[in-house]
Amino acid sequence: MAVDGTAARGAAVTLLGAVLDEGQQLGQALDAPDGPLAKLPPSERARAQRLVLTTLRHIEQADRVLKPYLRKSPPDFVLNALRLGVVELAVDGGAAHGVVNAIVDLVSRGNRTGHLSGLANAVLRKVAATQTPFAKLPPQRMPQWLRQPLVHLWGRDVVCAIEAVHSQTPPLDLTPKSAMPEIEGAIALPNGSMRLAQATQVSNLPGFASGDWWVQDAAASLAAQLLGATTGETVLDLCAAPGGKTLQLAATGAQVTALDISSPRLLRLRENLARTGLHAEVIATDALHWQPPALFDAVLLDAPCSATGTLRRHPDLAFIKDAGDLPALVALQTALIDKALSFVKPGGRLVFCTCSLLPEEGEDQLAATLARHPGLTVEPPTLQGIPPEWITSAGGLRLRPDYWAERGGMDGFFMARLRLPV
């Protein structure tokens, strides 16, 4: 008879292996039709996903706790099971008896790991005897290729503050179409987003079925606000999927075209347009090889990037990305910016943004764009809820995870609004 929670824990350990040992993105592993979640009921799927995300946020601390009890590293599956058990004990405050028994049961089932069930039992019982295993340990650090340049840029204290936010389960942010319905526990953020401190079943919330709002990190919502679309304007949303910014733009009454290279990712955008009753022309194509029938009043480009600003929501990225992809991403952003500018009417505007913490994909990219296009001007943000210290000397908007830390932080972004000459 299975120990309670074994199925969810087993799926979580398999997912940890997919990320840590095979280098898969967690989203791909979660959605795999033959993956570890495929046969689980919804409640167990949600539990497995929560367990793997929490464990990924605390791998470094778990390994430091485990190190004194392991003379050599056990097989990957056993190590990941132990990590999960330690995190449950230290972060979730799970009942020691239940957590230990479940992990031991999980290890004992494997043909190649069964003989290590005694080790798992002994180690986790020792960890459980420590009331607060992580009490004296700092939050998990960002990978060195990312951490080092950020320490140089902002200082160690800022980076430690960012890492403290990364260690927390992020809240759920909602962008209202117009008026926000009453949702128990929701707070209003300075930019107009609504925030729920704890995760919940989104489709059960008031206003979901009627399309009154959509899920979107508050930082991401600022890009469309910065563009400032108005009724009747023609607006292009480039690299639009999954579509939160498209919905914002459509809600202004603008005539919106949403373009993305990925047809599958645009399916979610179409579903949200239908749910919210908003309209946009949706095009699946490569922006670099597309020419619109007419120029636009405004263009929003959320360019592909390293996604280093989203580690609080996607902790797996810390384990599967490195600096090697950066030059190609910067080159792609450059090409997309230049292409996007060719889609804008004289006197029109472009907002360029990336969900990156790295200046190569933000501040440096803005400087290079201005050097290539001397006629462009930067229009500094004048947005609700944005302190002046978030605005760079060049007029861009730099968002960091440690901003609004007392409310749960935000994703890291860089964005800038550029005005073309008439």
FENPE-V801319 format. One record per residue. N is the residue number from 1. RES is the residue in one small letter. PSI is psi in whole degrees, 0 to 359 (999 if undefined). OMEGA is omega in whole degrees, 0 to 359 (none if undefined). D_CENTER is the distance of its C-alpha to the mean C-alpha in whole Angstrom. Layout:
n=N res=RES psi=PSI omega=OMEGA d_center=D_CENTER
n=N res=RES psi=PSI omega=OMEGA d_center=D_CENTER
This chain:
n=1 res=m psi=131 omega=185 d_center=38
n=2 res=a psi=140 omega=172 d_center=34
n=3 res=v psi=141 omega=182 d_center=33
n=4 res=d psi=130 omega=178 d_center=31
n=5 res=g psi=359 omega=183 d_center=27
n=6 res=t psi=320 omega=182 d_center=28
n=7 res=a psi=313 omega=180 d_center=26
n=8 res=a psi=318 omega=180 d_center=23
n=9 res=r psi=319 omega=178 d_center=23
n=10 res=g psi=318 omega=178 d_center=24
n=11 res=a psi=319 omega=180 d_center=22
n=12 res=a psi=318 omega=179 d_center=19
n=13 res=v psi=320 omega=177 d_center=21
n=14 res=t psi=320 omega=178 d_center=21
n=15 res=l psi=321 omega=175 d_center=18
n=16 res=l psi=318 omega=178 d_center=18
n=17 res=g psi=320 omega=179 d_center=20
n=18 res=a psi=320 omega=181 d_center=19
n=19 res=v psi=305 omega=190 d_center=16
n=20 res=l psi=326 omega=186 d_center=18
n=21 res=d psi=335 omega=182 d_center=21
n=22 res=e psi=351 omega=177 d_center=21
n=23 res=g psi=25 omega=178 d_center=17
n=24 res=q psi=148 omega=169 d_center=16
n=25 res=q psi=139 omega=184 d_center=12
n=26 res=l psi=321 omega=180 d_center=11
n=27 res=g psi=320 omega=179 d_center=11
n=28 res=q psi=318 omega=180 d_center=14
n=29 res=a psi=324 omega=179 d_center=16
n=30 res=l psi=323 omega=186 d_center=15
n=31 res=d psi=357 omega=182 d_center=16
n=32 res=a psi=127 omega=183 d_center=19
n=33 res=p psi=335 omega=177 d_center=22
n=34 res=d psi=22 omega=183 d_center=24
n=35 res=g psi=181 omega=185 d_center=22
n=36 res=p psi=341 omega=181 d_center=22
n=37 res=l psi=350 omega=191 d_center=21
n=38 res=a psi=322 omega=186 d_center=23
n=39 res=k psi=7 omega=181 d_center=26
n=40 res=l psi=146 omega=173 d_center=24
n=41 res=p psi=160 omega=186 d_center=25
n=42 res=p psi=318 omega=182 d_center=22
n=43 res=s psi=321 omega=179 d_center=22
n=44 res=e psi=328 omega=174 d_center=22
n=45 res=r psi=313 omega=180 d_center=19
n=46 res=a psi=320 omega=180 d_center=17
n=47 res=r psi=316 omega=179 d_center=19
n=48 res=a psi=317 omega=180 d_center=18
n=49 res=q psi=318 omega=178 d_center=14
n=50 res=r psi=317 omega=181 d_center=15
n=51 res=l psi=316 omega=183 d_center=17
n=52 res=v psi=321 omega=179 d_center=15
n=53 res=l psi=315 omega=180 d_center=12
n=54 res=t psi=318 omega=180 d_center=14
n=55 res=t psi=318 omega=179 d_center=16
n=56 res=l psi=331 omega=178 d_center=14
n=57 res=r psi=349 omega=186 d_center=13
n=58 res=h psi=25 omega=180 d_center=17
n=59 res=i psi=315 omega=184 d_center=18
n=60 res=e psi=314 omega=179 d_center=20
n=61 res=q psi=319 omega=180 d_center=22
n=62 res=a psi=318 omega=181 d_center=23
n=63 res=d psi=324 omega=179 d_center=24
n=64 res=r psi=324 omega=177 d_center=26
n=65 res=v psi=321 omega=183 d_center=27
n=66 res=l psi=330 omega=190 d_center=28
n=67 res=k psi=315 omega=182 d_center=30
n=68 res=p psi=341 omega=186 d_center=33
n=69 res=y psi=359 omega=183 d_center=34
n=70 res=l psi=115 omega=178 d_center=33
n=71 res=r psi=328 omega=174 d_center=36
n=72 res=k psi=159 omega=183 d_center=34
n=73 res=s psi=129 omega=177 d_center=31
n=74 res=p psi=174 omega=176 d_center=31
n=75 res=p psi=154 omega=186 d_center=30
n=76 res=d psi=315 omega=183 d_center=26
n=77 res=f psi=317 omega=180 d_center=26
n=78 res=v psi=316 omega=179 d_center=28
n=79 res=l psi=317 omega=180 d_center=26
n=80 res=n psi=326 omega=176 d_center=23
n=81 res=a psi=318 omega=177 d_center=25
n=82 res=l psi=318 omega=177 d_center=26
n=83 res=r psi=313 omega=180 d_center=23
n=84 res=l psi=316 omega=179 d_center=21
n=85 res=g psi=316 omega=179 d_center=25
n=86 res=v psi=316 omega=181 d_center=25
n=87 res=v psi=320 omega=176 d_center=21
n=88 res=e psi=317 omega=181 d_center=23
n=89 res=l psi=318 omega=188 d_center=26
n=90 res=a psi=324 omega=186 d_center=24
n=91 res=v psi=310 omega=182 d_center=21
n=92 res=d psi=342 omega=182 d_center=22
n=93 res=g psi=32 omega=180 d_center=25
n=94 res=g psi=150 omega=178 d_center=26
n=95 res=a psi=126 omega=187 d_center=30
n=96 res=a psi=315 omega=183 d_center=31
n=97 res=h psi=313 omega=182 d_center=34
n=98 res=g psi=317 omega=181 d_center=31
n=99 res=v psi=312 omega=182 d_center=29
n=100 res=v psi=312 omega=181 d_center=31
n=101 res=n psi=320 omega=182 d_center=33
n=102 res=a psi=317 omega=180 d_center=30
n=103 res=i psi=319 omega=178 d_center=29
n=104 res=v psi=317 omega=178 d_center=33
n=105 res=d psi=319 omega=180 d_center=33
n=106 res=l psi=314 omega=181 d_center=30
n=107 res=v psi=322 omega=184 d_center=31
n=108 res=s psi=341 omega=184 d_center=35
n=109 res=r psi=338 omega=184 d_center=34
n=110 res=g psi=138 omega=179 d_center=33
n=111 res=n psi=326 omega=183 d_center=37
n=112 res=r psi=358 omega=183 d_center=35
n=113 res=t psi=350 omega=185 d_center=34
n=114 res=g psi=324 omega=182 d_center=36
n=115 res=h psi=351 omega=180 d_center=39
n=116 res=l psi=9 omega=180 d_center=36
n=117 res=s psi=325 omega=177 d_center=36
n=118 res=g psi=320 omega=176 d_center=38
n=119 res=l psi=313 omega=180 d_center=36
n=120 res=a psi=317 omega=180 d_center=33
n=121 res=n psi=312 omega=183 d_center=35
n=122 res=a psi=315 omega=183 d_center=36
n=123 res=v psi=311 omega=184 d_center=33
n=124 res=l psi=330 omega=176 d_center=31
n=125 res=r psi=323 omega=177 d_center=34
n=126 res=k psi=318 omega=178 d_center=35
n=127 res=v psi=318 omega=181 d_center=31
n=128 res=a psi=334 omega=179 d_center=32
n=129 res=a psi=344 omega=175 d_center=35
n=130 res=t psi=119 omega=188 d_center=33
n=131 res=q psi=321 omega=182 d_center=32
n=132 res=t psi=81 omega=187 d_center=29
n=133 res=p psi=331 omega=183 d_center=28
n=134 res=f psi=6 omega=192 d_center=25
n=135 res=a psi=319 omega=185 d_center=27
n=136 res=k psi=10 omega=183 d_center=28
n=137 res=l psi=138 omega=176 d_center=25
n=138 res=p psi=164 omega=176 d_center=22
n=139 res=p psi=159 omega=179 d_center=18
n=140 res=q psi=135 omega=182 d_center=17
n=141 res=r psi=151 omega=171 d_center=17
n=142 res=m psi=157 omega=177 d_center=15
n=143 res=p psi=149 omega=188 d_center=16
n=144 res=q psi=324 omega=181 d_center=19
n=145 res=w psi=335 omega=177 d_center=19
n=146 res=l psi=319 omega=185 d_center=16
n=147 res=r psi=315 omega=186 d_center=18
n=148 res=q psi=310 omega=179 d_center=21
n=149 res=p psi=330 omega=179 d_center=20
n=150 res=l psi=325 omega=174 d_center=18
n=151 res=v psi=317 omega=178 d_center=21
n=152 res=h psi=324 omega=185 d_center=24
n=153 res=l psi=312 omega=189 d_center=22
n=154 res=w psi=347 omega=182 d_center=21
n=155 res=g psi=159 omega=185 d_center=23
n=156 res=r psi=323 omega=183 d_center=23
n=157 res=d psi=318 omega=179 d_center=23
n=158 res=v psi=316 omega=181 d_center=20
n=159 res=v psi=319 omega=177 d_center=18
n=160 res=c psi=323 omega=177 d_center=19
n=161 res=a psi=321 omega=176 d_center=18
n=162 res=i psi=315 omega=180 d_center=14
n=163 res=e psi=327 omega=176 d_center=14
n=164 res=a psi=321 omega=177 d_center=16
n=165 res=v psi=319 omega=179 d_center=13
n=166 res=h psi=331 omega=184 d_center=11
n=167 res=s psi=348 omega=183 d_center=13
n=168 res=q psi=151 omega=171 d_center=13
n=169 res=t psi=123 omega=185 d_center=11
n=170 res=p psi=149 omega=175 d_center=9
n=171 res=p psi=177 omega=179 d_center=11
n=172 res=l psi=121 omega=180 d_center=11
n=173 res=d psi=141 omega=180 d_center=12
n=174 res=l psi=138 omega=175 d_center=14
n=175 res=t psi=120 omega=182 d_center=16
n=176 res=p psi=146 omega=174 d_center=20
n=177 res=k psi=318 omega=175 d_center=22
n=178 res=s psi=260 omega=176 d_center=25
n=179 res=a psi=139 omega=182 d_center=26
n=180 res=m psi=131 omega=176 d_center=23
n=181 res=p psi=161 omega=177 d_center=25
n=182 res=e psi=123 omega=176 d_center=26
n=183 res=i psi=121 omega=183 d_center=23
n=184 res=e psi=130 omega=177 d_center=24
n=185 res=g psi=354 omega=181 d_center=22
n=186 res=a psi=141 omega=175 d_center=20
n=187 res=i psi=151 omega=178 d_center=21
n=188 res=a psi=132 omega=176 d_center=21
n=189 res=l psi=159 omega=184 d_center=18
n=190 res=p psi=335 omega=182 d_center=20
n=191 res=n psi=359 omega=180 d_center=19
n=192 res=g psi=351 omega=174 d_center=20
n=193 res=s psi=161 omega=173 d_center=17
n=194 res=m psi=143 omega=184 d_center=17
n=195 res=r psi=132 omega=173 d_center=15
n=196 res=l psi=126 omega=185 d_center=16
n=197 res=a psi=328 omega=185 d_center=16
n=198 res=q psi=145 omega=177 d_center=16
n=199 res=a psi=151 omega=181 d_center=14
n=200 res=t psi=173 omega=175 d_center=17
n=201 res=q psi=105 omega=189 d_center=18
n=202 res=v psi=318 omega=185 d_center=17
n=203 res=s psi=347 omega=179 d_center=20
n=204 res=n psi=354 omega=183 d_center=22
n=205 res=l psi=148 omega=176 d_center=21
n=206 res=p psi=134 omega=177 d_center=24
n=207 res=g psi=353 omega=180 d_center=24
n=208 res=f psi=305 omega=184 d_center=21
n=209 res=a psi=327 omega=181 d_center=24
n=210 res=s psi=0 omega=174 d_center=26
n=211 res=g psi=33 omega=182 d_center=23
n=212 res=d psi=348 omega=184 d_center=23
n=213 res=w psi=172 omega=174 d_center=19
n=214 res=w psi=159 omega=180 d_center=15
n=215 res=v psi=129 omega=181 d_center=12
n=216 res=q psi=126 omega=178 d_center=10
n=217 res=d psi=142 omega=183 d_center=8
n=218 res=a psi=321 omega=180 d_center=12
n=219 res=a psi=317 omega=180 d_center=11
n=220 res=a psi=328 omega=182 d_center=10
n=221 res=s psi=341 omega=183 d_center=13
n=222 res=l psi=337 omega=181 d_center=15
n=223 res=a psi=313 omega=179 d_center=16
n=224 res=a psi=324 omega=176 d_center=18
n=225 res=q psi=321 omega=180 d_center=20
n=226 res=l psi=325 omega=178 d_center=20
n=227 res=l psi=322 omega=175 d_center=22
n=228 res=g psi=44 omega=179 d_center=24
n=229 res=a psi=148 omega=179 d_center=25
n=230 res=t psi=166 omega=183 d_center=28
n=231 res=t psi=130 omega=176 d_center=30
n=232 res=g psi=345 omega=178 d_center=32
n=233 res=e psi=152 omega=172 d_center=30
n=234 res=t psi=125 omega=187 d_center=29
n=235 res=v psi=137 omega=177 d_center=25
n=236 res=l psi=128 omega=174 d_center=23
n=237 res=d psi=106 omega=182 d_center=20
n=238 res=l psi=142 omega=185 d_center=19
n=239 res=c psi=53 omega=196 d_center=16
n=240 res=a psi=329 omega=185 d_center=16
n=241 res=a psi=145 omega=8 d_center=14
n=242 res=p psi=357 omega=165 d_center=12
n=243 res=g psi=4 omega=180 d_center=14
n=244 res=g psi=318 omega=181 d_center=13
n=245 res=k psi=325 omega=176 d_center=15
n=246 res=t psi=316 omega=179 d_center=18
n=247 res=l psi=317 omega=178 d_center=19
n=248 res=q psi=314 omega=182 d_center=19
n=249 res=l psi=318 omega=180 d_center=21
n=250 res=a psi=327 omega=181 d_center=23
n=251 res=a psi=343 omega=178 d_center=24
n=252 res=t psi=348 omega=185 d_center=25
n=253 res=g psi=4 omega=177 d_center=28
n=254 res=a psi=159 omega=174 d_center=27
n=255 res=q psi=106 omega=193 d_center=28
n=256 res=v psi=135 omega=168 d_center=25
n=257 res=t psi=126 omega=180 d_center=24
n=258 res=a psi=123 omega=185 d_center=21
n=259 res=l psi=136 omega=176 d_center=21
n=260 res=d psi=151 omega=182 d_center=19
n=261 res=i psi=341 omega=187 d_center=20
n=262 res=s psi=109 omega=176 d_center=19
n=263 res=s psi=316 omega=179 d_center=21
n=264 res=p psi=319 omega=180 d_center=19
n=265 res=r psi=334 omega=179 d_center=16
n=266 res=l psi=343 omega=178 d_center=18
n=267 res=l psi=318 omega=179 d_center=19
n=268 res=r psi=323 omega=177 d_center=17
n=269 res=l psi=315 omega=180 d_center=17
n=270 res=r psi=319 omega=179 d_center=21
n=271 res=e psi=319 omega=181 d_center=21
n=272 res=n psi=326 omega=174 d_center=19
n=273 res=l psi=317 omega=179 d_center=22
n=274 res=a psi=318 omega=182 d_center=24
n=275 res=r psi=323 omega=184 d_center=23
n=276 res=t psi=351 omega=181 d_center=23
n=277 res=g psi=21 omega=178 d_center=26
n=278 res=l psi=163 omega=185 d_center=25
n=279 res=h psi=139 omega=170 d_center=26
n=280 res=a psi=148 omega=172 d_center=25
n=281 res=e psi=126 omega=185 d_center=26
n=282 res=v psi=127 omega=183 d_center=24
n=283 res=i psi=128 omega=175 d_center=24
n=284 res=a psi=107 omega=179 d_center=23
n=285 res=t psi=171 omega=178 d_center=24
n=286 res=d psi=119 omega=183 d_center=24
n=287 res=a psi=330 omega=182 d_center=24
n=288 res=l psi=345 omega=181 d_center=25
n=289 res=h psi=31 omega=182 d_center=28
n=290 res=w psi=147 omega=176 d_center=28
n=291 res=q psi=122 omega=182 d_center=31
n=292 res=p psi=156 omega=178 d_center=31
n=293 res=p psi=337 omega=179 d_center=34
n=294 res=a psi=157 omega=179 d_center=34
n=295 res=l psi=160 omega=185 d_center=32
n=296 res=f psi=153 omega=174 d_center=29
n=297 res=d psi=326 omega=184 d_center=30
n=298 res=a psi=148 omega=179 d_center=26
n=299 res=v psi=137 omega=174 d_center=23
n=300 res=l psi=123 omega=179 d_center=19
n=301 res=l psi=106 omega=172 d_center=18
n=302 res=d psi=90 omega=194 d_center=14
n=303 res=a psi=150 omega=173 d_center=15
n=304 res=p psi=141 omega=184 d_center=13
n=305 res=c psi=187 omega=181 d_center=12
n=306 res=s psi=345 omega=181 d_center=11
n=307 res=a psi=24 omega=180 d_center=7
n=308 res=t psi=344 omega=177 d_center=9
n=309 res=g psi=354 omega=185 d_center=7
n=310 res=t psi=19 omega=182 d_center=4
n=311 res=l psi=332 omega=179 d_center=6
n=312 res=r psi=329 omega=178 d_center=6
n=313 res=r psi=333 omega=184 d_center=4
n=314 res=h psi=71 omega=184 d_center=5
n=315 res=p psi=342 omega=178 d_center=8
n=316 res=d psi=333 omega=183 d_center=10
n=317 res=l psi=332 omega=179 d_center=9
n=318 res=a psi=337 omega=185 d_center=11
n=319 res=f psi=347 omega=186 d_center=14
n=320 res=i psi=351 omega=180 d_center=14
n=321 res=k psi=158 omega=172 d_center=14
n=322 res=d psi=180 omega=185 d_center=17
n=323 res=a psi=351 omega=184 d_center=18
n=324 res=g psi=332 omega=181 d_center=20
n=325 res=d psi=347 omega=191 d_center=18
n=326 res=l psi=313 omega=181 d_center=18
n=327 res=p psi=319 omega=180 d_center=21
n=328 res=a psi=322 omega=179 d_center=21
n=329 res=l psi=317 omega=179 d_center=18
n=330 res=v psi=319 omega=178 d_center=19
n=331 res=a psi=320 omega=178 d_center=22
n=332 res=l psi=318 omega=178 d_center=21
n=333 res=q psi=317 omega=179 d_center=19
n=334 res=t psi=314 omega=180 d_center=23
n=335 res=a psi=319 omega=181 d_center=24
n=336 res=l psi=322 omega=178 d_center=22
n=337 res=i psi=312 omega=181 d_center=23
n=338 res=d psi=320 omega=178 d_center=26
n=339 res=k psi=317 omega=181 d_center=26
n=340 res=a psi=321 omega=179 d_center=25
n=341 res=l psi=329 omega=179 d_center=27
n=342 res=s psi=347 omega=179 d_center=30
n=343 res=f psi=355 omega=187 d_center=29
n=344 res=v psi=138 omega=176 d_center=29
n=345 res=k psi=154 omega=171 d_center=33
n=346 res=p psi=133 omega=182 d_center=35
n=347 res=g psi=356 omega=179 d_center=34
n=348 res=g psi=190 omega=188 d_center=30
n=349 res=r psi=153 omega=177 d_center=27
n=350 res=l psi=134 omega=168 d_center=24
n=351 res=v psi=122 omega=175 d_center=20
n=352 res=f psi=133 omega=177 d_center=18
n=353 res=c psi=155 omega=173 d_center=15
n=354 res=t psi=146 omega=176 d_center=12
n=355 res=c psi=61 omega=185 d_center=9
n=356 res=s psi=149 omega=174 d_center=10
n=357 res=l psi=350 omega=188 d_center=12
n=358 res=l psi=132 omega=181 d_center=15
n=359 res=p psi=332 omega=178 d_center=18
n=360 res=e psi=331 omega=181 d_center=19
n=361 res=e psi=7 omega=182 d_center=17
n=362 res=g psi=266 omega=183 d_center=17
n=363 res=e psi=315 omega=180 d_center=21
n=364 res=d psi=325 omega=179 d_center=22
n=365 res=q psi=322 omega=177 d_center=21
n=366 res=l psi=313 omega=180 d_center=23
n=367 res=a psi=318 omega=180 d_center=26
n=368 res=a psi=323 omega=178 d_center=27
n=369 res=t psi=316 omega=180 d_center=26
n=370 res=l psi=326 omega=178 d_center=29
n=371 res=a psi=325 omega=180 d_center=31
n=372 res=r psi=333 omega=185 d_center=31
n=373 res=h psi=82 omega=188 d_center=32
n=374 res=p psi=337 omega=182 d_center=34
n=375 res=g psi=349 omega=182 d_center=34
n=376 res=l psi=148 omega=172 d_center=31
n=377 res=t psi=148 omega=177 d_center=30
n=378 res=v psi=131 omega=177 d_center=27
n=379 res=e psi=105 omega=183 d_center=27
n=380 res=p psi=150 omega=183 d_center=25
n=381 res=p psi=143 omega=170 d_center=23
n=382 res=t psi=61 omega=188 d_center=25
n=383 res=l psi=151 omega=176 d_center=23
n=384 res=q psi=130 omega=173 d_center=23
n=385 res=g psi=9 omega=183 d_center=22
n=386 res=i psi=112 omega=177 d_center=21
n=387 res=p psi=151 omega=183 d_center=23
n=388 res=p psi=334 omega=181 d_center=25
n=389 res=e psi=348 omega=175 d_center=24
n=390 res=w psi=349 omega=183 d_center=20
n=391 res=i psi=129 omega=183 d_center=22
n=392 res=t psi=168 omega=180 d_center=23
n=393 res=s psi=335 omega=179 d_center=27
n=394 res=a psi=357 omega=179 d_center=26
n=395 res=g psi=5 omega=175 d_center=25
n=396 res=g psi=170 omega=179 d_center=21
n=397 res=l psi=115 omega=179 d_center=19
n=398 res=r psi=117 omega=179 d_center=17
n=399 res=l psi=138 omega=182 d_center=14
n=400 res=r psi=152 omega=180 d_center=13
n=401 res=p psi=332 omega=181 d_center=11
n=402 res=d psi=355 omega=173 d_center=14
n=403 res=y psi=141 omega=187 d_center=15
n=404 res=w psi=33 omega=183 d_center=16
n=405 res=a psi=323 omega=181 d_center=16
n=406 res=e psi=344 omega=177 d_center=19
n=407 res=r psi=359 omega=182 d_center=17
n=408 res=g psi=2 omega=177 d_center=14
n=409 res=g psi=193 omega=179 d_center=12
n=410 res=m psi=167 omega=174 d_center=10
n=411 res=d psi=154 omega=176 d_center=7
n=412 res=g psi=133 omega=181 d_center=9
n=413 res=f psi=157 omega=162 d_center=11
n=414 res=f psi=137 omega=178 d_center=14
n=415 res=m psi=151 omega=179 d_center=16
n=416 res=a psi=144 omega=178 d_center=20
n=417 res=r psi=122 omega=183 d_center=23
n=418 res=l psi=137 omega=179 d_center=26
n=419 res=r psi=128 omega=176 d_center=29
n=420 res=l psi=150 omega=175 d_center=31
n=421 res=p psi=154 omega=179 d_center=35
n=422 res=v psi=999 omega=none d_center=37
